[in-house]
Amino acid sequence: MAQTLHPAAIHHLPAFVTAPGETDVLFVGTAIFVLLALIGIGILYFKLHALPEQLAHRGQKVQFQLVAVLGLLALFTHNHAFWIAALLLALIPLPDLTTPLTSIAGSLDRLAASAESKAADTAPTPAPAPVSQDAAPAAQPVGPPAA
């Protein structure tokens, strides 16, 4: 004996209940929404996570490398302190210490080279030492006499 639905029962079913053999539109819509939301949240997470590195691009190379390492540590350890430290380091400009030191070293090299050239120009060339008569005669080559 096959049971059939009472004719009044179909009017009491909610709108999202589908008939047998039809596509469940609510399920398909929810699955697409969840996938898009998951991808969107992942993109937002990685964009936000890369914010300190993007800010540090305008700075020095050492600062950028420190910020990148802190960002990777924050990503892999899920420790927010590393990300905050990277963000603060990216926002605070580090003073440029290498350019003045390089300039000082170059100036000192030029001064040293100019002092050496002046010393070489002003120093008298030593006169050859006089040959004394008491010196031993030069050694004669040993071998058969030339014919």
C-alpha positions as protocol buffer text, in pm:
chain_id: "A"
residue {
  index: 1
  type: MET
  ca { x: 0 y: 0 z: 0 }
}
residue {
  index: 2
  type: ALA
  ca { x: 161 y: 324 z: -113 }
}
residue {
  index: 3
  type: GLN
  ca { x: 112 y: 623 z: 105 }
}
residue {
  index: 4
  type: THR
  ca { x: 44 y: 949 z: -66 }
}
residue {
  index: 5
  type: LEU
  ca { x: 50 y: 1294 z: 81 }
}
residue {
  index: 6
  type: HIS
  ca { x: -269 y: 1442 z: 195 }
}
residue {
  index: 7
  type: PRO
  ca { x: -380 y: 1710 z: -53 }
}
residue {
  index: 8
  type: ALA
  ca { x: -377 y: 1980 z: 218 }
}
residue {
  index: 9
  type: ALA
  ca { x: -21 y: 1892 z: 331 }
}
residue {
  index: 10
  type: ILE
  ca { x: 145 y: 2049 z: 29 }
}
residue {
  index: 11
  type: HIS
  ca { x: 14 y: 2393 z: 123 }
}
residue {
  index: 12
  type: HIS
  ca { x: 183 y: 2375 z: 462 }
}
residue {
  index: 13
  type: LEU
  ca { x: 536 y: 2296 z: 332 }
}
residue {
  index: 14
  type: PRO
  ca { x: 790 y: 2581 z: 343 }
}
residue {
  index: 15
  type: ALA
  ca { x: 898 y: 2739 z: 12 }
}
residue {
  index: 16
  type: PHE
  ca { x: 1255 y: 2608 z: 31 }
}
residue {
  index: 17
  type: VAL
  ca { x: 1151 y: 2242 z: 31 }
}
residue {
  index: 18
  type: THR
  ca { x: 1197 y: 2104 z: -319 }
}
residue {
  index: 19
  type: ALA
  ca { x: 1007 y: 1831 z: -486 }
}
residue {
  index: 20
  type: PRO
  ca { x: 1183 y: 1498 z: -539 }
}
residue {
  index: 21
  type: GLY
  ca { x: 1413 y: 1497 z: -846 }
}
residue {
  index: 22
  type: GLU
  ca { x: 1440 y: 1879 z: -871 }
}
residue {
  index: 23
  type: THR
  ca { x: 1746 y: 2093 z: -805 }
}
residue {
  index: 24
  type: ASP
  ca { x: 1772 y: 2237 z: -458 }
}
residue {
  index: 25
  type: VAL
  ca { x: 1818 y: 2606 z: -539 }
}
residue {
  index: 26
  type: LEU
  ca { x: 1871 y: 2710 z: -178 }
}
residue {
  index: 27
  type: PHE
  ca { x: 2153 y: 2457 z: -132 }
}
residue {
  index: 28
  type: VAL
  ca { x: 2328 y: 2561 z: -455 }
}
residue {
  index: 29
  type: GLY
  ca { x: 2294 y: 2930 z: -366 }
}
residue {
  index: 30
  type: THR
  ca { x: 2426 y: 2875 z: -14 }
}
residue {
  index: 31
  type: ALA
  ca { x: 2722 y: 2668 z: -140 }
}
residue {
  index: 32
  type: ILE
  ca { x: 2820 y: 2940 z: -391 }
}
residue {
  index: 33
  type: PHE
  ca { x: 2784 y: 3209 z: -122 }
}
residue {
  index: 34
  type: VAL
  ca { x: 3002 y: 3014 z: 126 }
}
residue {
  index: 35
  type: LEU
  ca { x: 3274 y: 2954 z: -135 }
}
residue {
  index: 36
  type: LEU
  ca { x: 3280 y: 3319 z: -241 }
}
residue {
  index: 37
  type: ALA
  ca { x: 3279 y: 3435 z: 122 }
}
residue {
  index: 38
  type: LEU
  ca { x: 3567 y: 3199 z: 206 }
}
residue {
  index: 39
  type: ILE
  ca { x: 3775 y: 3319 z: -89 }
}
residue {
  index: 40
  type: GLY
  ca { x: 3693 y: 3683 z: -9 }
}
residue {
  index: 41
  type: ILE
  ca { x: 3790 y: 3650 z: 357 }
}
residue {
  index: 42
  type: GLY
  ca { x: 4115 y: 3475 z: 256 }
}
residue {
  index: 43
  type: ILE
  ca { x: 4203 y: 3753 z: 14 }
}
residue {
  index: 44
  type: LEU
  ca { x: 4123 y: 4017 z: 277 }
}
residue {
  index: 45
  type: TYR
  ca { x: 4334 y: 3832 z: 535 }
}
residue {
  index: 46
  type: PHE
  ca { x: 4638 y: 3810 z: 308 }
}
residue {
  index: 47
  type: LYS
  ca { x: 4600 y: 4172 z: 190 }
}
residue {
  index: 48
  type: LEU
  ca { x: 4583 y: 4290 z: 550 }
}
residue {
  index: 49
  type: HIS
  ca { x: 4872 y: 4065 z: 643 }
}
residue {
  index: 50
  type: ALA
  ca { x: 5090 y: 4211 z: 365 }
}
residue {
  index: 51
  type: LEU
  ca { x: 5012 y: 4572 z: 464 }
}
residue {
  index: 52
  type: PRO
  ca { x: 5336 y: 4628 z: 664 }
}
residue {
  index: 53
  type: GLU
  ca { x: 5547 y: 4498 z: 374 }
}
residue {
  index: 54
  type: GLN
  ca { x: 5370 y: 4727 z: 129 }
}
residue {
  index: 55
  type: LEU
  ca { x: 5431 y: 5023 z: 359 }
}
residue {
  index: 56
  type: ALA
  ca { x: 5799 y: 4932 z: 405 }
}
residue {
  index: 57
  type: HIS
  ca { x: 5868 y: 4927 z: 29 }
}
residue {
  index: 58
  type: ARG
  ca { x: 5933 y: 5301 z: 33 }
}
residue {
  index: 59
  type: GLY
  ca { x: 6196 y: 5265 z: 307 }
}
residue {
  index: 60
  type: GLN
  ca { x: 6541 y: 5117 z: 315 }
}
residue {
  index: 61
  type: LYS
  ca { x: 6626 y: 4762 z: 217 }
}
residue {
  index: 62
  type: VAL
  ca { x: 6720 y: 4658 z: 572 }
}
residue {
  index: 63
  type: GLN
  ca { x: 6392 y: 4795 z: 707 }
}
residue {
  index: 64
  type: PHE
  ca { x: 6197 y: 4610 z: 439 }
}
residue {
  index: 65
  type: GLN
  ca { x: 6375 y: 4284 z: 518 }
}
residue {
  index: 66
  type: LEU
  ca { x: 6306 y: 4317 z: 892 }
}
residue {
  index: 67
  type: VAL
  ca { x: 5940 y: 4391 z: 826 }
}
residue {
  index: 68
  type: ALA
  ca { x: 5915 y: 4094 z: 588 }
}
residue {
  index: 69
  type: VAL
  ca { x: 6067 y: 3856 z: 844 }
}
residue {
  index: 70
  type: LEU
  ca { x: 5833 y: 3982 z: 1116 }
}
residue {
  index: 71
  type: GLY
  ca { x: 5538 y: 3941 z: 880 }
}
residue {
  index: 72
  type: LEU
  ca { x: 5633 y: 3582 z: 800 }
}
residue {
  index: 73
  type: LEU
  ca { x: 5675 y: 3505 z: 1169 }
}
residue {
  index: 74
  type: ALA
  ca { x: 5331 y: 3650 z: 1236 }
}
residue {
  index: 75
  type: LEU
  ca { x: 5182 y: 3447 z: 951 }
}
residue {
  index: 76
  type: PHE
  ca { x: 5327 y: 3113 z: 1056 }
}
residue {
  index: 77
  type: THR
  ca { x: 5299 y: 3151 z: 1434 }
}
residue {
  index: 78
  type: HIS
  ca { x: 4965 y: 3339 z: 1443 }
}
residue {
  index: 79
  type: ASN
  ca { x: 5124 y: 3573 z: 1695 }
}
residue {
  index: 80
  type: HIS
  ca { x: 4979 y: 3920 z: 1655 }
}
residue {
  index: 81
  type: ALA
  ca { x: 5269 y: 4085 z: 1836 }
}
residue {
  index: 82
  type: PHE
  ca { x: 5497 y: 4016 z: 1537 }
}
residue {
  index: 83
  type: TRP
  ca { x: 5247 y: 4173 z: 1297 }
}
residue {
  index: 84
  type: ILE
  ca { x: 5208 y: 4482 z: 1518 }
}
residue {
  index: 85
  type: ALA
  ca { x: 5586 y: 4514 z: 1547 }
}
residue {
  index: 86
  type: ALA
  ca { x: 5618 y: 4486 z: 1168 }
}
residue {
  index: 87
  type: LEU
  ca { x: 5350 y: 4751 z: 1118 }
}
residue {
  index: 88
  type: LEU
  ca { x: 5518 y: 4990 z: 1364 }
}
residue {
  index: 89
  type: LEU
  ca { x: 5859 y: 4932 z: 1207 }
}
residue {
  index: 90
  type: ALA
  ca { x: 5715 y: 4997 z: 861 }
}
residue {
  index: 91
  type: LEU
  ca { x: 5548 y: 5321 z: 971 }
}
residue {
  index: 92
  type: ILE
  ca { x: 5850 y: 5467 z: 1153 }
}
residue {
  index: 93
  type: PRO
  ca { x: 6122 y: 5581 z: 911 }
}
residue {
  index: 94
  type: LEU
  ca { x: 6466 y: 5464 z: 1013 }
}
residue {
  index: 95
  type: PRO
  ca { x: 6746 y: 5722 z: 995 }
}
residue {
  index: 96
  type: ASP
  ca { x: 6983 y: 5682 z: 703 }
}
residue {
  index: 97
  type: LEU
  ca { x: 7322 y: 5618 z: 863 }
}
residue {
  index: 98
  type: THR
  ca { x: 7504 y: 5449 z: 577 }
}
residue {
  index: 99
  type: THR
  ca { x: 7501 y: 5740 z: 330 }
}
residue {
  index: 100
  type: PRO
  ca { x: 7693 y: 5985 z: 555 }
}
residue {
  index: 101
  type: LEU
  ca { x: 7938 y: 5715 z: 660 }
}
residue {
  index: 102
  type: THR
  ca { x: 7999 y: 5620 z: 297 }
}
residue {
  index: 103
  type: SER
  ca { x: 8055 y: 5986 z: 211 }
}
residue {
  index: 104
  type: ILE
  ca { x: 8302 y: 6026 z: 499 }
}
residue {
  index: 105
  type: ALA
  ca { x: 8492 y: 5714 z: 390 }
}
residue {
  index: 106
  type: GLY
  ca { x: 8511 y: 5839 z: 30 }
}
residue {
  index: 107
  type: SER
  ca { x: 8638 y: 6181 z: 142 }
}
residue {
  index: 108
  type: LEU
  ca { x: 8904 y: 6020 z: 361 }
}
residue {
  index: 109
  type: ASP
  ca { x: 9017 y: 5804 z: 68 }
}
residue {
  index: 110
  type: ARG
  ca { x: 9050 y: 6111 z: -154 }
}
residue {
  index: 111
  type: LEU
  ca { x: 9243 y: 6300 z: 117 }
}
residue {
  index: 112
  type: ALA
  ca { x: 9479 y: 6007 z: 169 }
}
residue {
  index: 113
  type: ALA
  ca { x: 9541 y: 5972 z: -205 }
}
residue {
  index: 114
  type: SER
  ca { x: 9609 y: 6345 z: -244 }
}
residue {
  index: 115
  type: ALA
  ca { x: 9848 y: 6345 z: 57 }
}
residue {
  index: 116
  type: GLU
  ca { x: 10039 y: 6049 z: -91 }
}
residue {
  index: 117
  type: SER
  ca { x: 10070 y: 6217 z: -431 }
}
residue {
  index: 118
  type: LYS
  ca { x: 10193 y: 6544 z: -272 }
}
residue {
  index: 119
  type: ALA
  ca { x: 10446 y: 6352 z: -62 }
}
residue {
  index: 120
  type: ALA
  ca { x: 10572 y: 6171 z: -372 }
}
residue {
  index: 121
  type: ASP
  ca { x: 10604 y: 6499 z: -569 }
}
residue {
  index: 122
  type: THR
  ca { x: 10789 y: 6695 z: -298 }
}
residue {
  index: 123
  type: ALA
  ca { x: 11022 y: 6420 z: -175 }
}
residue {
  index: 124
  type: PRO
  ca { x: 11371 y: 6453 z: -330 }
}
residue {
  index: 125
  type: THR
  ca { x: 11487 y: 6156 z: -527 }
}
residue {
  index: 126
  type: PRO
  ca { x: 11786 y: 5998 z: -355 }
}
residue {
  index: 127
  type: ALA
  ca { x: 12113 y: 6033 z: -547 }
}
residue {
  index: 128
  type: PRO
  ca { x: 12285 y: 5709 z: -643 }
}
residue {
  index: 129
  type: ALA
  ca { x: 12545 y: 5606 z: -388 }
}
residue {
  index: 130
  type: PRO
  ca { x: 12904 y: 5668 z: -504 }
}
residue {
  index: 131
  type: VAL
  ca { x: 13094 y: 5356 z: -598 }
}
residue {
  index: 132
  type: SER
  ca { x: 13408 y: 5322 z: -392 }
}
residue {
  index: 133
  type: GLN
  ca { x: 13730 y: 5194 z: -536 }
}
residue {
  index: 134
  type: ASP
  ca { x: 13765 y: 4948 z: -250 }
}
residue {
  index: 135
  type: ALA
  ca { x: 13468 y: 4749 z: -362 }
}
residue {
  index: 136
  type: ALA
  ca { x: 13531 y: 4395 z: -483 }
}
residue {
  index: 137
  type: PRO
  ca { x: 13535 y: 4348 z: -861 }
}
residue {
  index: 138
  type: ALA
  ca { x: 13223 y: 4208 z: -1017 }
}
residue {
  index: 139
  type: ALA
  ca { x: 13217 y: 3833 z: -1050 }
}
residue {
  index: 140
  type: GLN
  ca { x: 13322 y: 3699 z: -1388 }
}
residue {
  index: 141
  type: PRO
  ca { x: 13094 y: 3451 z: -1561 }
}
residue {
  index: 142
  type: VAL
  ca { x: 13208 y: 3094 z: -1531 }
}
residue {
  index: 143
  type: GLY
  ca { x: 13213 y: 2888 z: -1845 }
}
residue {
  index: 144
  type: PRO
  ca { x: 13421 y: 2803 z: -2152 }
}
residue {
  index: 145
  type: PRO
  ca { x: 13598 y: 3097 z: -2310 }
}
residue {
  index: 146
  type: ALA
  ca { x: 13431 y: 3242 z: -2612 }
}
residue {
  index: 147
  type: ALA
  ca { x: 13612 y: 3166 z: -2933 }
}
